[in-house]
Each structure stands twice: as C-alpha cells, then as structure tokens.
Amino acid sequence: MNCDTLIRNANVLDGSGADAQLADVAIVGGRIASIGSPLPHRATNIIEAEGLALAPGFIDVHTHDDTSVIETPEMLPKISQGITTVIVGNCGISASPVRLKTGYPPDPMTLLGSRECFRYPAFADYLSALKDARPSVNVAVLIGHTSLRNNHLERLDRAATESEIAAMHAELASALSAGALGLSTGLAYANANAASTEEVLSLSAALIGANAIYTTHLRTETDAILDAMNEAFSIGRYAQSPVIISHLKCAGIDNWGRSQEVLHALEQARITQQIGCDCYPYAAGSSTLDLKQVDPRVRIEITWSAPYPEAAGRTLGEIASEWNVSHLDAARRLQPAGAIYHSIDEQDMRRILAHPATMIGSDGLPWDKHPHPRLWGTYPRVLGRYCREEKLFSLPQAIHKMTCMPAQRFGLAERGQIAEGYCADLVLFDADTIRDTATFADPIRTAEGIHSVWVNGTLSYTAQGLTASRSGRFLPRERTQWVQ
C-alpha cells in the first residue's frame, strides 16, 4: 500500500489513557490509514521516530485566539507546543458575532485585540475570514455572552430585558446552527457581572436539545466560589447541557488551601450532571488589570497599558513606588491595561491539575506585549515538569487530558485519538526531554522536545520551525461523548 506519510517505530500514545505501544502509523489523505508493527507500506515521506512518543495533537480547550488565528495564522505560540486545535470564545468573549459601538471594545473584549480586530458582525463573517486565513491549527468556537450583550444592550452595567435576551438568544441559536460549540460566560467581569442568573438561564435555553456545551469563567473564584459553582451547575441543569468550569482555581491569598473543598463540590455535582473543568499549570493568572484584584500582598506584573506602554514587563509595586502612589491608584492610572496575578497557591493548582475531571487549557493572551508564559509553554510544562519530573500523573493520563477527553467533551468528531479513520492531527515528541522554556521574565520562547506536528495530515511544524504549510480548519460541533 502507498501512503503520504509513514511514521515508523513510534511509541504510540493513542489518547485513550492506555499505555504506549511501539508501532508504525500511516497517513493517507489527511487521515490515519493504518496502525501496526511493522507496516509494509511505501510512502512519499518516511519519518523514523526511533522510539519518540507519538500522540494525538493537543487540544487547547481554553484560548483567546479568536482574532489571532486570522491576524497571525501561523500560530507559532500554539503549534510549537504540539497544539493542533484551539477552542476560542472563552470567558464570555468571542470575536463574533460582534458589532462594536465607539471607543475601546468593552472589558474584557480587549483581550482579543484592538477595535480593528472586531470586524465580524455575524458568525458567518467570522467563518468566512477563518477559511480565507487558513490558520495552522484547527479552530472550534464558543459564543460569548459578553459579546452578545455588547450587541444588544446600550450599557452593560445592568441586566438585560426580555426583548434583549430574545435578541441574544436568536444570535446564539443561529451560531449554534452553523456549528458553534455552545455558550461561554465570564460573569466575574464588570460588563457581565450585572447579568442576573435568570438572564443567563433564559439565554441558555438555546442550548436545550442542541447537544451544545456551557463553559463559564465563574462569577467569582474567591470567597464565594462555591456559590458561583452552584450557579453554573443550575444553568447546566436548566439547559440540559454539560458544564465546563474554566481555569478552575482558588484565587486570592485568603482562599489558599480551599482546593479540596472546591473539588469535593465538583465531585458531588458530577454524580448527577456532566461536569468538567480545565486548568493551566502555573500558580499565576492573567487578564485585564482589575481593580478588584489589586492586593499589595500579591505580585502583579503589567502585561500592557494603553496610556503607559512602557509599563509592560514591570510590576505594579515598582510603578506605584516610582509614582509615589498606592497600588490601587497606580492601577487606575495604568488602565486600560493587562496584568499577571501571582495569586494562586501552587499546591491548590497541582491538586486541581491532577484531578480526573480536569483538562488542560493554556488561557494564553496572544495580544499581550509581555504575555504570561502559559501562551508558549503550557503543554510542554505539563508533560515535562508535572508529569515526568513530579509524577502528578502518568504520561498516558496526561495525554488523555490533552486529547481524547477534550475531543469527546466538546464534540470534535474523529479527533483526539490515534485510531484508523481519524484525522491525522499528530505530535511527535521526546518524552524524556520535552519542557517549557518560556518564563515570566522571558515569556516568548518556544518549547524543547517537540519533533514534528501534523495538522490534518500536513507537516506544519518541526524542531527547525514552521514549514510554511498550513491546513487548519473550522471544526463544527458534533455529538459529545462525555468522559467523566
């Protein structure tokens, strides 16, 4: 048999959580044609893996790459980690459908870029632009609650009326019919926090019977986190929809040590509902500069500032001292801005990361001038530091969290596994050397240990860099196969 690509003698981790098996993998027409040991195939391209690990391409379930996949379609920060699919539209903010008014996009939509990046008034416009851009990674899309509020409310510091909810519902339903994954909310942010639970419940009615998903940046990740989790669970029950809690954490020094309590609440809900979460492998988060999160006890690094662009890469404490003002006053002067908050306990993060319900998501912010290192290093950090060195979980379990589990939970058909007939999204890496090199001081650095990355059968990245071949595509929602 002839094939396009033959990968020989790889330690195949198929994504299911099973142990690796030494095998050859043949690719024909962008799909996995055969798996065996050995395969007697002839191939145009032969890769001698020599025992390197071969896994399904990693699926980044929590990104803000909505505009990056179009503006910078090479997607080097992601594909250099072995990521072959990104899920965009998280935290209630999506690039479409969006019709901006004047001035800056409302917070936190600035995380997706400047006003010029929001040029997709209808979901169909975004899909058309995505097709033209041909990004190097596949893209699946959530629809953001805050983005819908922006379209239909003249001000965002109040709950929506019945007529406004009906208009948002219609836009959400239209996007779902075109293949969007579901609804995301970011209820912690000021421009969504005024939305009542009833508003979100009414909007989530569009998910009923659609086999769609509900993801949420909880209304709070601090003192009242259990109440916020219960709100999310109630919305999932009403919408008859699986629930994903985004970047689950116990934020703020006063909440350190509560991860066991939080995970117990998650486990109890999972008895009767389809509930999951994602987590990034760092004890620091990043978002817009939020006055509510300013705490002199917490190291806060500025990632960008519109009025003071030179502040990027400096700490809020340094700036406040230089200006001879309080941390809070300095934050006010820097806005609009972005920040990294070192406000998570390492042990809490590890406990959540290791939980069986947890997927991996980078939550990277590609438009930050001085980004959090998770943008470039999340997946190699999990595999190198937390899997190989600290043994939080086995390598097959780590790969499962990055591949099969998210593919099935989000309804990405024929992805996330190395199986015959599945799409050939693959990453070949050295399990003994893979590691992140991006740091908080020097965050824009590619990982080590990634050998080759294929997207839909196309070799798109090697250890030498991008190949100039891009074959990512829009992935519409299919039926979810929930993995508890």
N, C-alpha and C positions, 0 to 999 in steps of 0.2 A: 504493500500500500504506500502511496505517496502522500506526504503531508507538508504543510507550510513550515512548521517548526517542530523539532523533536528535542525535548529536554531529557537528557539521559542521566541515569543514576542519581536521582534526587531523593532526599528524604522527604517524602510527601506527607504533609500535614493537611488532611482534606477539609478541615474546618469543623468537623463534627465533634471534636474533642477526643477522638481516637488517637492512639499512638502513631508516630510516624512509620511509614513503610517505604523501603527503598524501591523505587520504580521509575519507569520512563513515562513521559506524558507527551502525547502527540496533539498538535493543534492543526485544525483544518477549517478554513473559512471563518475564523474568529471564535471557534468553539473547541472544546476539549473533545477530541475524537476517540482517543484510546488511552488507557492507563494499564501498564503491565510491566513485567520484568522477565526478560527484556522484550522490547517491541522490535519486530523485524522490519521496521518502516524505513523508507527512503525519504529524505527531507531536503527542502531548499535551504533551511537554516538548522544547524545542529548545535545545541548548547550542551557542553559537557559539564554537568553540575558537580560531579566529583564529591557527592555527599552533602552539598549545601541543602539547606531547608527550602522547600517549595510549598508555598501556602496560597490560598485564595487572596486576591488583592484586598487590602484592608479597606473597610467601610467606615468613614469618619461620620459618625451619626450626629455630631453637634458642631456645625460650622456656621460661619458668617461669610461664606464665599459667594454669596448671591451675585454680586457685581464683578468679583474677581474672575470668575470663570468666563466672563465676557471681555473684561478690560485687559486681563493678563492670562490668556487661555493656556499658556504653558504650564501654569500652576506648579511651579518648581517647589514651593514650600511643602506641597502635599505629595506630589508623585515621587519626590526624592525620599520620602519616608516609606514608600510602598503602598500609599493610599491610591486606590483606583476609582473610588466612588465617594462623593461628598453629598451630605444631606444639608440643604440650605433652608433658610426661612425660619430659623430657630428664635426663641425668646420673644416671639410676638412680632418680629420684624422681618419682612420679606421685601425684595426689590420690586415685586409685582403682586397683585395689581396696585399701583401707586400713582396718585395724581397729587403732586405737591402744590402747596399754595406759594407763599413768598418766604424769602429768607432761608435759614438753615432748615434741613429736614428735622422734624421733631425728635428729641432724645427718646430712645437710643438709636434711631434710624441712622444717625451719623456714623455708627459703627460700620455701615455698609458703604460709606464713601460720601463724597460731596453731592451737592444738588444735581450736578451734571450726570451723576451715575443713575439717577432715578428717571428713566425715560421709557417705562413700560406701563402705560395706563391700564392695559388689560393683560391677563395672564398669557393670552395668545401672542402678544407682542414679545414677552419675555422668551417664550419657547422659540419663536422665530429668530430672535437675536442669538439664542443659545445654539441653534442649529448652524447659523452663519459663522459663529465664533469657533466652532469645532474645538472645544477645550480638550486637554489631555486626559481629563478624568470624566467619569460619568457623573450626572447630576440628577438628584431626586429632590423634590421641592415641597416644603410645607408652606402654608399660607398664614401670614402673621396677623394676629388680632389687632396690634397697634397700627399696622399698615392699613387695615380696613377702617379703623377708627379715624385715621388721618383723612381718608377719602370722604367720609360721610358726616363728621362732626366739625362744626366751625371752631370749637375749642375742646381740648382733651382733658380738662380738669373736672369733668362731670361724667355721670353715667349716660349711656345712650338712651334715646327714646325708642318707643316701639317701632316707629317708622324707620329710624336709623338702623336699628337692629335688623329689620326686614331687608333693608338695602344691603347691609353687610352679609346677611345670610345668602342673598341672591348671588353676590360676587363669590362667596366661598363655594356655594353649590356649583357654580359654573366652572371654577377651577378644579374642583373635585371631579367633575365630569370629563375634564381634559387630562386627568391623570395625576393631579396633586395628591400628596400623601395624606394630608389632613390639616388640622388646625394647630397652631402654636400660640401660646400666650407668654407674656412677660409681665406679670401682674405686679412685680416689685418696682417697676419703673413708673415714674410720676405720670407719664402720659397714658398709662393703662391702669394704674392703681385706683383711679376713680371709678373704674368699671366695677359694678356690683357682681356678685356671684350669679345673680339672676340674669344679667346681661350675657355672661359667658355661657350659662346654661342654654339660654334661648338661641345664641349663635351656634352652639354645638349641636343643636337639633339637626343641622345639615349633615352631621356625621352618621346619624341613625340610618342603618341599612346600607351605608356606603362602603363598609369594610375599610374605613379610614381610621386614622390614629389621632390621639390628642397628646401633645407634648407641652410641657409647661416649665418655665422659669418661675418657681413658686412665688406667691405673693410676699413671702419673706423667707429668708434662710437663717434667721437669727432666733430671737426668743420664742416667737410664736410659730416655729416651723411645723410643729405637729398639727396645729390648726390649718396651716396652709396646705399640708399634705392631705388632710381630710377634705378640704375644699376640692383639691384636684381629684381625689377618688370619687367624690359625689358627682363631679362633672362627667367623669368616665362612665359611671353607672347610668346617668341620665342619657348620655349619648350612645350607650351600648358599644363603647369603644375602648380599646386598650389605652393605657396611660403610661407615658414615659416622663419621669421627673428628670429634668435637665440638670446637669452638673450638680448632682446631689452633694451637699456639704453641710457642715455646721459652721456658719460664718460668724466671725467676731470672737474676740478673746473670751468674752463672758460665756460663750457657748461651747468652748472647747471641752471635749470629753463626752459629748452627747451622742456620738455616732451609734453606740449600741441601742440607745433609746429610739433613735430615728430608724435604724434598720429593723428593730422589732416592730415598729408601726408599719413599715413596708411589708414585712413578712406576714403580719396579720391581714393586711389588705389583700395580699396575694392568694390567700385561702379562697376568696370568693370572686376576685377580679384578676384581669390580665394587667399586671403592673410591672414596670421595669424602671431602670434608671441608667444614666451614663455618668462618667466621672473622668476627669483629667488627672494625670499623675504628678501633680505639683501641689505644694501647700501654699499656693497663692492664686488668686483670681485676677481677672482683668475686665474692665468695662469702661463706660464713661466715668468721668470724675463726678462722684455722687456725694453731695454734702452730708447726707445721712450716714455715709460710711467713713467720714473723716474722724479718725481717732488718733490722738498723739502717741498712743502706745503701739500703733501699727505702722510698719514701714510702708509708705505709699510712694511708688515711683510714677512719674508723669510719662506717659507714652506719646502724647501730642497735646498741643494747646493752640487754639486759633489765635488768641491775642499775643501769646508768647511762645512762638515755635521753638525758640532756643531752649525752652524748659524741658524738651523731650530728653529722657535718659537721666534726669535729675530727680532727687527725692523731694517730696513736699516739705519735709522738715528742713532741708537745706535752703529751699527757696523762702520759706517762712522766716528763717533766721536771717537770711540776707536782706529781706524786705523789712525785718523787724516788726512782723505782724504775727497773729495767731495762725495755726494750721488752717482753721476754718476760713479766715479772711484771705489767706493766700489761695485757697481752693476757689473761693468766689472770684478772685481776680483772674485766675487761670481759665475759667470756663468761657466757652465750651472746651472741654479737654477730655483726655482719656487717662486711665491710671491702672497700675498693678497694685493690688492689695495683698500684703503678706498677712492674711487674717485667718488662716486655716491651720489647724493642728495636724502635724504630719501623721500621727497615729490614727486620727479620725479618717484622714484621707486614705491611708492604707487599708483600714478596715472596710471602708466603702468600696474601694477599688477591687478588693479580693472577693466581695460578696457575689454569689452565683447569679444574682439578678442584674449585675452591673455590666454594661457595655462600655467601650472606650470611645470618648469623644474629645477632640482637641480644644474646641471653643476658641480657636485662634482668631485673631483680628488682623486681617491682611493689610488694612489701610493704616494701621498704627505706624508712626515713624520709627518708634523704638519698641517693637512688639514684645509681648510675653514670649518666652522661648517655646511655649507649647505649640506655637504656629509651625515651627520647624522640627520639633523634637518629640512629640507625644508618643508615637508608636514605637520608635526605637528605644525610648526611655522605659516604656512598659516591658519590652522584651529583654532589654539589657539589664537595667537596674533592678526592676521589681520581680521579674521572672527568673533570669539567670543568676543574679547576684544575691537577691534577698529571698528568693523562692517563696513569694507570696502565693504563687500558683504554678502549675506545670506549664511547659511550653504548649502542649495541645490545648489546655484550658485557656491560655492567653490568646491563642489564635482563634478559638471559638468565640471569645468575647469580641473579637475584631471583625469577624467574617460571617459565619453561619447564623449566629444569634441575631445580629442586626438585619441581615438579609431577610430572615423569616419574620422578624417582628415588624419590619417596615414594608413587607410585601414586595420585595425586589426579586422578581422571578428569575430563576436559573442563575443566581449569583450567590456568592458566599461559600461555595463548596468546590472542591476539585472532584468533579463527577462527569462521567461521559454525557455529552449533550449540553453541558452547562457552558455559559460564556467564558471565554478564556481571559479572565481578569486574574493575573498571577503575579506573585512577587517571589523572587529567588534571593535568599539572604543567608548570611553566615551567622548561625545561632550562637556561635562562640565569641563573635566579635561585635555584633550589632550593638550600637549605642548612640545616644544623642550627644551632639557636641554644642548645641545652642545653649547659651547661659543667659542669665538676667543681664549681665554686663555686655555680652556679645551675642545677641539673640538670632542673628541672621546667618546661620551656618547649617549646612546640610549634614545629615547623619552619616555615620560609618557603618559598613557591613551590608549595605544594600547592593546586590549584584546586578539584578535586572528586574524590570517591571513591564508587564504586558497589559494592555487595556483592549478588550475585545480582540485579542489575538495579535495586536500590533505592539512590537517592541518600542516602548515610548521613553524609557529611561534606563541607563546603565551606570555603573560606577564612574564612568567618564563624563556623565552628564546627560542632558536631554538629547534625544535622537532626531528631533525635528519632525517626527511623525506623531500626529495627534488623532485619536479615534474615539474620544469620549462622546457620550450621547445622553439625551434625556431619558430617564428611566421612569416610566409611568407606574402608578400603583397597581399591584396585583393583589391577590388574596393573601392576607397574612397567615402565617403558620406559627402560632405563638410558642415561644420557647421559655418556659419558666426557669 
